[in-house]
Amino acid sequence: MIASVTLTRNDWHCLEQWSAFYQEYAPALTWHIVVDNASTPEYRRKLKDLFPHSVHLQRETNGGTTGAYNTGISWVLGNHPEVDAILLIANDIRISSEDITLLHRHLMADPSLGAVAPVLLDGGKEKIVAYGERLRNDFGLIRLHDREPFVPEKLPPEQPSECLPGGICMVKTEVYRKIGLQDESLFMYFDENEFFYRVTQAGYKLVTLRDAVAAHCHIVTEGRGNDSGLAWFYINRNQFLLCRRYRGFAVLFRLWLRKTFLTGIRCSLGFLFRERAPKKIWYYQLGILCGVLGIRKNFIRK
């Protein structure tokens, strides 16, 4: 049995697309859980109209990616022990019910597997966004086949990985029961890096499958997502927090040098040509400072 968890927060811009995508993959699911991250009352009503047969879980505070996912995962674990796999799927991911079934069949056939993911393509299904990921020593990602044209016959049938995309992956429920949920102090960004690091440390394998295909149909809107300075705060802070927790001083120091002087100068110069440049530079540097000091409190909210 498969339960899916999708988080949302006032995502008016993608509701029509999301609803259409859901109709394509709904037949593969036993439970479809929508976790609302403290949206407006109007948005909540619209969600229930569009997804009348789904389980709607309402958070009173914005818990970010990790808090929302944990809300949905905990509901499944506490209410439906018969579910053997949980699909985490973002609301801008397109995938067929057949491909979800393929993922589930492959996952449950191998006791050593902890999680699987499809090959993730761009919205036009022309280039690879993710097909196998490695974790650097500083918890940054090395994406195998990154931005390559999608030519299935040139890919291995499955790709062993050290991390899977947080927006589309399927995890055995036994993994959550064994190692716990996501780290809510990370809020968003690097959350899958930390979680799947613990999964592999517990002895499970991760793979991505060539024959299961998903597309990230991202809708770009001004002032949202990766365009915000807040994203840079969490990207920088969380990477330093992971190095503090799992690596030694040498790795932390090298990361500080790179982020502050090499990448930092380049990004700061790049921000000057974008809107809200001072705010983005401030958040970038604040993330480094909080990460170095080990400040885990999520005092900045979207």
Residue pairs with C-beta under 8 A, 6 or more apart in sequence:
1 30
1 31
1 80
1 82
1 83
1 84
1 85
2 28
2 29
2 30
2 31
2 83
2 84
2 85
2 86
2 87
2 100
2 104
2 170
3 29
3 30
3 31
3 32
3 33
3 76
3 80
3 83
3 85
3 86
3 87
4 25
4 29
4 31
4 32
4 33
4 86
4 87
4 88
4 89
5 33
5 35
5 69
5 72
5 73
5 76
5 86
5 87
5 88
5 89
6 18
6 32
6 33
6 34
6 35
6 72
6 88
6 89
6 90
6 91
7 34
7 35
7 36
7 37
7 65
7 68
7 69
7 72
7 90
7 91
8 34
8 35
8 36
8 37
8 39
8 47
8 91
9 36
9 37
9 38
9 39
9 62
9 68
9 302
10 39
10 40
10 43
11 18
11 43
11 91
12 43
12 46
13 219
13 221
13 224
14 91
14 92
14 219
15 46
15 47
15 50
17 92
17 217
17 219
18 50
18 91
18 92
19 50
19 51
21 91
21 92
21 93
21 94
21 95
21 217
22 32
22 51
24 94
24 95
24 96
24 97
25 89
25 95
25 96
25 97
25 99
25 100
26 32
26 97
27 97
28 97
28 98
28 100
28 101
28 104
29 87
29 97
29 100
30 80
30 83
31 55
31 76
31 80
31 83
32 51
32 53
32 54
32 55
33 54
33 55
33 57
33 72
33 75
33 76
34 47
34 51
34 54
34 55
34 56
34 57
35 57
35 59
35 68
35 69
35 71
35 72
36 43
36 44
36 47
36 56
36 57
36 58
36 59
37 59
37 62
37 63
37 64
37 67
37 68
38 59
38 60
38 61
38 62
39 47
44 56
44 58
47 56
48 56
55 75
57 71
57 72
57 75
59 67
59 68
59 71
61 67
62 301
62 302
63 70
63 71
63 184
63 187
64 184
64 186
64 187
64 188
64 298
64 302
65 166
65 182
65 187
65 188
65 189
65 191
66 182
66 183
66 184
66 185
66 186
66 187
66 188
66 191
67 184
67 187
69 88
69 181
69 182
69 191
70 181
70 182
70 184
72 86
73 86
73 176
73 181
73 182
74 181
76 83
76 86
76 173
77 173
77 176
77 177
81 173
83 173
84 108
84 172
84 173
84 174
85 104
85 107
85 108
85 170
85 171
85 172
85 173
86 170
86 171
86 173
86 176
87 100
87 103
87 168
87 169
87 170
88 166
88 167
88 168
88 169
88 170
88 171
89 95
89 167
89 168
90 167
90 168
90 216
92 167
92 216
92 217
92 218
92 219
93 167
93 168
93 214
93 215
93 216
93 217
94 214
94 215
94 217
95 118
95 168
95 212
95 213
95 214
95 215
96 213
99 118
99 211
99 212
99 213
99 214
100 170
100 212
102 209
102 211
102 212
103 116
103 117
103 118
103 170
103 209
103 212
104 170
106 113
106 116
106 158
106 207
106 209
106 212
107 113
107 115
107 116
107 170
107 172
108 172
110 205
112 203
112 204
112 205
113 172
113 204
113 205
113 206
113 207
114 171
114 172
114 175
114 199
114 200
114 202
114 204
114 205
114 206
115 164
115 169
115 170
115 171
115 172
115 175
115 196
115 199
115 204
115 206
116 164
116 169
116 170
116 206
116 207
116 208
116 209
116 212
117 130
117 161
117 164
117 165
117 168
117 169
117 170
117 206
117 207
117 208
117 209
118 168
118 208
118 209
118 212
118 213
118 214
119 128
119 130
119 131
119 150
119 155
119 208
119 209
119 210
119 212
119 213
119 214
120 128
120 129
120 130
120 131
120 165
120 167
120 168
120 214
120 215
120 216
121 127
121 128
121 129
121 150
121 213
121 214
121 215
121 216
122 129
122 215
122 216
123 215
123 216
123 217
123 218
124 215
125 150
125 213
125 215
126 149
126 150
127 147
127 148
127 149
127 150
128 145
128 146
128 147
128 148
128 149
128 150
129 143
129 146
129 147
129 165
129 216
130 143
130 146
130 164
130 165
130 208
131 144
131 145
131 155
131 159
131 208
131 210
132 143
132 144
132 145
132 159
132 160
132 161
132 208
133 141
133 142
133 143
133 144
133 161
133 162
133 163
133 164
133 165
134 141
134 142
134 144
134 161
134 162
134 163
135 141
135 142
135 162
135 163
135 193
135 196
135 197
136 142
137 247
137 251
138 239
138 243
138 247
138 251
138 254
138 255
139 190
139 193
139 194
139 197
139 239
139 242
139 243
139 246
139 247
140 239
141 163
141 193
144 159
145 155
145 159
152 210
152 211
155 210
156 210
157 209
157 210
157 211
158 207
158 208
158 209
158 210
159 207
159 208
159 210
160 205
160 206
160 207
161 206
161 207
161 208
162 196
162 197
162 200
162 206
163 192
163 193
163 196
163 197
163 206
164 192
164 196
164 206
164 208
165 192
166 191
166 192
167 216
168 214
168 216
169 192
171 199
175 199
175 202
175 204
178 202
179 198
179 199
179 202
180 198
182 191
182 194
182 195
183 191
183 194
183 195
185 241
185 296
185 297
185 298
186 194
186 234
186 238
186 241
187 234
187 238
187 298
188 231
188 234
189 231
189 234
189 235
189 238
190 234
190 235
190 238
190 239
190 241
190 242
191 238
193 242
194 238
194 242
196 206
197 242
197 246
199 206
200 206
225 231
227 274
228 280
228 302
229 276
229 279
229 280
229 281
229 282
229 283
229 284
230 283
230 300
230 302
232 267
232 280
232 283
232 284
232 287
233 283
233 284
233 286
233 287
233 290
233 300
234 287
235 287
236 259
236 284
236 287
236 288
236 291
237 286
237 287
237 288
237 290
237 291
237 295
238 291
239 255
239 259
239 291
240 252
240 255
240 256
240 259
240 287
240 288
240 290
240 291
240 292
241 291
241 294
241 296
243 251
243 252
243 255
244 252
244 291
244 294
252 292
256 288
256 292
258 264
259 288
260 288
264 284
264 285
264 288
267 284
268 281
268 284
271 277
271 280
271 281
271 284
274 280
